[in-house]
Amino acid sequence: MPELPEVETVRRGLAPTLVGARIVGVELRRHDLRLPFPKDFAKRLRGRRITELSRRAKYLIASLDDGQALIAHLGMSGSFRVESIPEPVGAFALTRNKNPNHDHVVIRLENGAVIYNDPRRFGFMTLIEGAALDQQDFLARLGIEPLSNAFHAQALAGLFAGRKTSLKAALLDQSLVAGLGNIYVCEALHRAGLAPDQAAAGLAGPQDRPTKETEKLVRAIRDVLEEAIAAGGSSLRDHRQADGALGYFQHQFRVYDRAEEPCLRLKCTGIIQRRTQNGRSTFFCPACQK
C-alpha cells in the first residue's frame, strides 16, 4: 500500500496539472471502488475549478471553487496518470496498464485528463463540503503530520507517555502520527538505533519530557520521509509517479526486505532479521537497535 512518501510524490506530480484547472467532465466506468461514489458525483464535479491540491496522511484532497473537497485514497494499487488529449475525448494511450478495465475514473480537464487506475479497487473517492473536512470520520481520527512543524520531540514524548504498546505499533497508530507505514517505520527505527519491540513509553522521560532517543527518532523519521519523497517513493509492486515513472527509494533500504543480509550501519556486524509483529513483517538489526 502506498505510504506517505508515495502519496506526497503523486500530489506533487498532479499539482501542476490540476491546480487552477477546470473540470469539464467526469467519466465513471463503474459505480464504485472500495466504496460507492457519492450521489451525483460526476455532476457535482463538472464545471468546478480546482483551487488547491493537498495531502493529509495518505489521502489526497482537491479543494474546489465552490467549497467542496474531492478526497482520494489510493488503497493498495491505485494510481493517477496525466494525459493530454490530442484526439477526441475517450481516446487515451494506456501506457501504464494494458487492461482498460482498470481505468475506473477519467477526470477531463480543458487541455487533458487525469485517469485513476486501480486493479484491486481498494482505493476510493468521495466528495464533501470543505468546511466539514475535520469532521470526516477517516480524517478526524488522524494524528500529527510527521513533516509538519507540530511534529517534534516534545510532542512525540507526550503522545507516547504511559503507552505500553511497542514502539513500532505506536508509530503505525494513525491516530498518533499520521501517514507512517511499515516500510518507513522500519527504516526510521534502524536509523535511530531503536528496537521496534521496546515499549513506546520509554521515549518519554520525567514529566513526559523527550529523551535523546526521542530526538533521534524524530530526526530519523523526517530524514527517511524526505529522502523517500526526493526519490519518488518506493516502487515495490504497484506504485508509480503521476508521469508513470517508478520511484527508487527501495534501492536505499537499510533494513526493509533485507532479512539475513549484513547491517549497513558503519562498524556494525549484525545481520538483519525479520520478525512478525502485530501481523506485519518487521525488519531490524538486533546488534545496533537496542
N, C-alpha and C positions, 0 to 999 in steps of 0.2 A: 504494500500500500504506500502511495507517495506520502512522504513526511514533509515537515515544514520547508526544508530547502527546495524540494521538488515543486511544491505549490508556489513558493515565492518566485522560483525560476519561471514558472508558467505565467504568473502575474506580470512579471517584468517583460516577458515576451509578448503578451497580449496587449499591454497598456498602450504602446504607440499606435496600434490599430484601433482599439476600442474607445479610448478616452477622447471625447469630442465627436465621436461618430454617431450618426442617426441610424436606427434600426428600421429598415424598410420592409422587412418581412421575416417571419419565423416559420420554419417547416418542422413539424414534429412527425417523425417516421414511426412512432409507436405512442401508446397512450401513457406509458410510464417508464421509469428506470427502476431504481430500488423503491422509490415512492411514486405515486401518481403525480402527474403535472397538475398544478393548481387550475381551477376552473378559468377558462378564457385566457390561458397562459399566453398563447401566441398573440391574441388580440390586444392584450394589455401591454405587450412589449412593442407592438407595431407603432412606428412613428416617434418613439421615445429616443432621446439623446442620452448617451452615457457620459456622465459628468466626472466620474472617478472610478478607479478600479483598485480595491484594497484587499487585504488578506487578514483574516482572523483565525489563528491556529492553522488548520488545514482547509479552511473554507475561503473561497473567492467571493468577493462582494462587489457587484457592479451597481453603483448609485445612479439613478435615473433622474431626468429633469423634472419629473412630476412627483418626486418624493418617494417613489418606490425603490426597492433594492432587490436585485436579482442575486440569489445566493446559489453557488455551485460547489459541490463536493465531488472529487474525482473517484472516490471509492477505491477499489483495488486496481482497476485497469483503465480508468477514464483518461482521456487526453483531449486537448484542443489543438486545432491547427488553423492557421490563417491562410486563406487563398484569395487571389484576385479573381475577378470574373471577366475574362476577355470574351467569353462566349455567352449565350443566353443563360439566364438563371437555371440552375439544375444540372449543368454540365460541369462536373468537378473532377479534377485529376486526383484519384485516390492513391496518393504516393505512399502513404504510411500503412494502409491496411487494404488489402486487395478485396476484402469482402465488404460490399456496400451495406450489408445488413447491420454492420456495427456502427455506421454513421447514423446516429439517432436524432440529432438536433442540428439544424442548419440555421444560423443567425445571419441573415443577409443585411449587409450594410450598403451604403451608397456606391462604394467602389470595391467591394469584395465580400468575403464571407468568413465567418468563424464557424467551424464544424466541430461538434462534440462526438467523439468516437469512444465506445465503451463495450468491448467484447463480453465482459462478465456482468455488466449492468448493475454494479454495486454503487455507482455514483448516483447523484440526484441533483435536481434543480428546483428551486421554489422561488416565489415572488411575494414579498411582504412590504408593508409600509416601512420606510427607513426609520421613522421615529420609534418603531417597535423592535428594532434590532436587539436591543439589550434584554428584551423580554422573551425573545425567541428561545425555545427550550434548549436547543443544541448550542446556542451562543451564550446564553445566560449563565450556564454552568462552567464556562471556561475560566481558567486561571490567568496568571501573568504571562504576557508575551515575552519569551526569552531574549528577544532582540530589542526590547523597549527599555526606556530609562527606568521603568519601575522594577526591572529585574536586576537586583544587586544582592550582595551577600547578606545584608541585614534582613531583606525581605525573605530570602530563601531560608534563613535560620528561623524566622518566625513561622513560616509555613511548616517546617519540619519538626519544630519543638514538640516533644511528647509523643511523636508518632513511632509506633513500634514496628511498622511495616519496613520492608527492606528499602535501601536507598534507591535501587533501580525501580522498584514498584512505585515509590513516591514520585520519582521523576516522570514516570509514564502516566501518572494520575493527571488527566487533563483538567481537573478542577483546581489543581495546584499550579502547574506550569503547562501552558497551552502549546500544543503543536509538536512536542517532542515524541519521537517514536523509537522503536527498538534499536535501529541501526545507530543513530546518533547518540543515544544514551550510552550504549556500549562503548562507542568511541570516546565520548567525553569522560566517562569514568576512568578509562585507561589513561588518558592524558593527565587527569587529576591524581592518578595513583590511588584510587579508592576502590575497595572491593564492592561489588554490586550487591552482596548479601548482607552487608553491615546495616545496622539499624539507622534509619533516616534521622532519628532524634540525636544521633551522635554529632550531627553538624550544627547543633545549637549548643552554645556554651552557657555559662551562668547568665541569668536574666535574659535568656534567649538571644544572646549576642552571637554573631558569627565567629567561627573559628578560622584558623589558617586554611583548613581543609575546605571550608565553605567558600572562601575567597578563591581558592584554586579551582573549585568546581565551576563557579560562575564564569571565570575566565575561560575554562576549557569548553564549556557549553557554547559560549559566544564564538570562540575561535573555530570550533568544529562547524557550527552552522554557517558562519560567514565564509569559510573556506569551501564548504559544500555548495553554497549558492554561487560563488565565483566559478565553480567547476560545472555548473549547470545541474547539480544534484547527482544522484546515483542511479544509473540505469541497470537494474538487476534483471527485471523482466519487461515491464510494460512502459516505464517512464520514458518519455521524450519531451524535449522542449517544444515550444509553440511552432518553431520553424522546422520541426522534425529531427533536429539534432539530438544525439544521445548525450546524457550527462556523463562525466568521467570521474566523479569523486570515488567510485568504487575502487579505483586503482590506488587510492591513497588510504584505504582502510588499514588500521594498525592491528585491530583485533577481529572485527566482524567478519565472519565466514572464513577465519584463518585457523581453525582448530588444528592442533598438532603441528603448527608451524612455529618457528622461533619468534620470541617477542622482539619488536623493533625498537624498543627503548634502549638508548645508549647504555652499554655496560650491563644490561640485564641478560641473564642466561636462561630465563624462564621460557616455557612452552605454552602457547595459547591453548586454553581449554574451553570446551563447550559444555554448558550445563543448562538443563531445563529449569526455568524459574517463572512461576506464575503462568505456566503454559507457553512461555516464549523461550526461544534459544538465547542464552546469554553467553557471550564470548568475553574472556578476560584472561589476564596473566596472573597466576597465583603467586608469582615471585615478587612482582612490583606493585600489585594492587592490594593494599592492606586495609 
